Amino acid sequence: MLSVASPWEIAIKVSLGKLSIPGDVETFIKHHLAINDIELLDIRLRHVARVSDLPFHHRDPFDRLMIAQALV
């Protein structure tokens, strides 16, 4: 599984010019999900709520969300 936060972060980095990928983000992500048999993990309210309980070892909001998703 791959948190939807990861492609979200990829899209942001592409738009900022910090990451270059072949083609558009959606096609790139869908292709790699398919060939690697990976399912997207949606962001749920329970994941967001779990973020509030996390210690501040990580300040990056994407990292914090992915940690919360893993714990939930």
N, C-alpha and C positions, 0 to 999 in steps of 0.2 A: 504494500500500500504506500501511497505517496500523498502527503498532506497537500491540499489545494493551496496552502500557503507557499509551497515551493515554486509552482509555476507562477504564482502571483509575484513572488520576489524576482523570478527570472524576467517577467514582463517589465517590472520596474527597472531592472538593470539594463535591459535592452533599450528602453525608452530614454534612459540617461546616457546611453552610449558606453556603458561600462561592460557590456557583454554583447558579443556578436554571435548570432546563430544563423544558419541557412534558412531563408524563408521567414514566414510569419510565426509568431509565438504559438498560436493555437495549433497550427499544422505540425510544428516541430514537437510540441508536447504530446499531441495525440499519437503521432508516429512512434515516439519512444515509449509511450505507455503500451501501445499495441505490441510492438516487437519484443518488449521485455515482460509482457503479461503482468503489468502493474495496474492496480485499481486506484482511482483517486479517493482520498478520504475527505469528505466534505467537512466544513466547519460547522459545528453544532453549538447550540447555546451551552450545553454542558461543558464543552471544551473552553469556551470563552469564560464561563464561570470558574473553571478550575485554575485559570491564569491568576486569579486574585489570591489564590492560596500559595502560589509559588514563591520561594525565597528569591532574592535578587542576585543570583549567581550569573544570570544572563539578563542583559538590559534590552537586547534586540527583540522587538515585538514579534517578529516571525519565529525566532528561536523559542521564545516563551510559549507561543501558541502551539508549536510542534511538540514541545515538551508536555504541555497540558494534554494534547491529543494522545500522546503515547501513554500517559498515566491513566487517562480515562479509558 
